[in-house]
Amino acid sequence: MRAKNLADPNVSLGEQAWPDMNDISPTTAAECEQDRLEPILKANAERHGADVRFNTELMDFVQDAQGITARIRDQATQAEETVYASYLIIADGVNGNSREKIGVGRHGPGVLQHWMNVIFETDMEPVVNGQYFTAALLQDINGTLVPRDDSGRWSMSVQYFPDHGEGPEDFNDEHCLQLIRAGVGREDVKARIVDARKWEVAAYVADRFSEGRAFIIGDAAHVMPPTGGLGGNTGIHDAHNLAWKLASVINGSAGPRLLDTYDSERRPVAEHTLAQALSRLQAWFKDPNKKLPPAVKIVEDKNVIFGYVYPSGALINEKGFSTIEAFEDPRMPSGCPGSRAAHLVVERNGERLSTIDICNGHWVLFAGPSGGKWVEAARGLHLSSKLGLNCYQFGPDEDLQDIDNCWSSAYGVSEEGAILIRPDGFIAWRAHGASAQPKTNLQNVLALLTFQNS
Ligand SMILES: Cc1cc2nc3c(=O)[nH]c(=O)nc-3n(C[C@H](O)[C@H](O)[C@H](O)COP(=O)(O)OP(=O)(O)OC[C@H]3O[C@@H](n4cnc5c(N)ncnc54)[C@H](O)[C@@H]3O)c2cc1C
């Protein structure tokens, strides 16, 4: 089999399936099929009060200043129902029509390539010979091979060219088997074809990510080639960005204008991420029809997935701070407002944990070992308690012990400084050092960040 590891083309198959993320995140990377992930997500959503309904179609909706009125239909019984909501999150994927219903167009190069996904069952063991990989580029057929799970189910993706008279109907079992054998370089490979389905490589970004009370996330907002595995990640990032903002406005701890920052933060990130996916597509696969736009410089996957930076939005830019790059290296965090707060291993009451877990879902203020005044000031503010702001001071005898002694370099502030982190783990503001009026400073910063006067 002539193949490259798509997780990291410089690493040979089996050497390393997933890159080590220990210094970026408290969790490790793993693959998880939709049929295993979905029940976990559903149970969690229901634990938080969600009413999750499958086989239910959104037929139509209207919005006014008060909310959304939507008509939904149970596809099993055909029963229709009207539901009312304060907000609508449009997550109906690449073929959904809700984006158009709120009058939002999309732009981009459009449909670029035509591919088939062939799912098959096989015993590939003799071919892969114990090597483990998450995705391989099959150089002989210019396709990809992905082990789906440990049950012997695999998928192969291969391009076809309608301009040359090729179509999905060509992919009968015999042709699929030929391709599998050519791809892995063994004529004796046995395979039972489970499914062969077409899909298109397309590239679009919505012109706006919101309109009134409706917000667009996931593939409904941006469609990108799967090269780099960035599309689903970007959709999850959208939801992560939007969820705390909606919660804050609904519970009254922030003004409605906070919701405008969903578009100003997420749209530029989607544009830059799409450019990364397109550049990978160009680098990895043939483009005989020359349809792909000019490539940008490829940055590492971990920078795209963990290091995207918000240029403006619910954050306070620093004076004299020139435009930052679209992505930074999460292993060398800048600590700038708009970037992801670094993962540091700290000790709290004798227990080791990550700053990511401390921040999870809350506003957090971290102050340096000599920055106790910031914590004192924050704890005395009415706005802090309204937001549920959690405050911690670093220091040998303080709330958090800095195991690797890197708090100051990771967040770019002095021992007297402080950093304010949003519920999505992004840095909203930082004070490089002490202030003569920490309480007034913080009061102003929190009021600005939560759009109290909107
Ligand atoms: C071959 C391939 C490989 C990929 N690999 C990766 C990867 O490794 N990593 C990664 O991050 N991303 C990957 N992606 C991208 C990823 O699959 C998508 O970005 C992601 O699935 C989009 O999720 P979504 O929820 O926005 O949309 P979808 O998954 O398309 O879900 C939208 C849902 O809305 C439903 N819907 C539509 N209209 C209505 C309506 N009116 N009422 C009710 N429901 C409606 C649809 O039926 C659908 O179930 C890949 C994509 C492809 C094609």
The ligand as an ORCA input file, in Angstrom:
! r2SCAN-3c Opt
* xyz 0 1
  C     -16.245     13.197      3.623
  C     -16.282     14.202      4.729
  C     -15.387     14.068      5.789
  C     -15.386     14.991      6.836
  N     -14.481     14.856      7.852
  C     -14.457     15.763      8.852
  C     -13.530     15.637      9.926
  O     -12.706     14.732      9.971
  N     -13.558     16.571     10.906
  C     -14.438     17.612     10.886
  O     -14.422     18.436     11.813
  N     -15.347     17.742      9.884
  C     -15.373     16.845      8.885
  N     -16.291     16.973      7.873
  C     -17.254     18.076      7.919
  C     -18.404     17.755      8.864
  O     -18.965     16.505      8.541
  C     -19.458     18.854      8.767
  O     -18.844     20.120      8.900
  C     -20.519     18.696      9.852
  O     -21.155     17.453      9.769
  C     -21.565     19.793      9.749
  O     -22.449     19.632     10.813
  P     -23.816     20.427     10.818
  O     -24.520     19.952     12.059
  O     -23.580     21.887     10.648
  O     -24.600     19.964      9.521
  P     -25.133     18.505      9.138
  O     -24.254     17.443      9.731
  O     -25.319     18.531      7.661
  O     -26.530     18.419      9.859
  C     -27.618     19.204      9.446
  C     -28.887     18.437      9.781
  O     -30.013     19.299      9.618
  C     -31.058     18.520      9.035
  N     -32.031     19.442      8.380
  C     -31.906     20.132      7.236
  N     -33.035     20.858      7.009
  C     -33.873     20.605      8.055
  C     -35.196     21.062      8.405
  N     -35.885     21.933      7.654
  N     -35.753     20.583      9.555
  C     -35.076     19.719     10.355
  N     -33.817     19.268     10.079
  C     -33.235     19.722      8.934
  C     -30.322     17.610      8.048
  O     -31.130     16.504      7.704
  C     -29.107     17.222      8.879
  O     -29.373     16.109      9.684
  C     -16.318     16.068      6.815
  C     -17.234     16.193      5.757
  C     -17.213     15.276      4.724
  C     -18.200     15.445      3.589
*
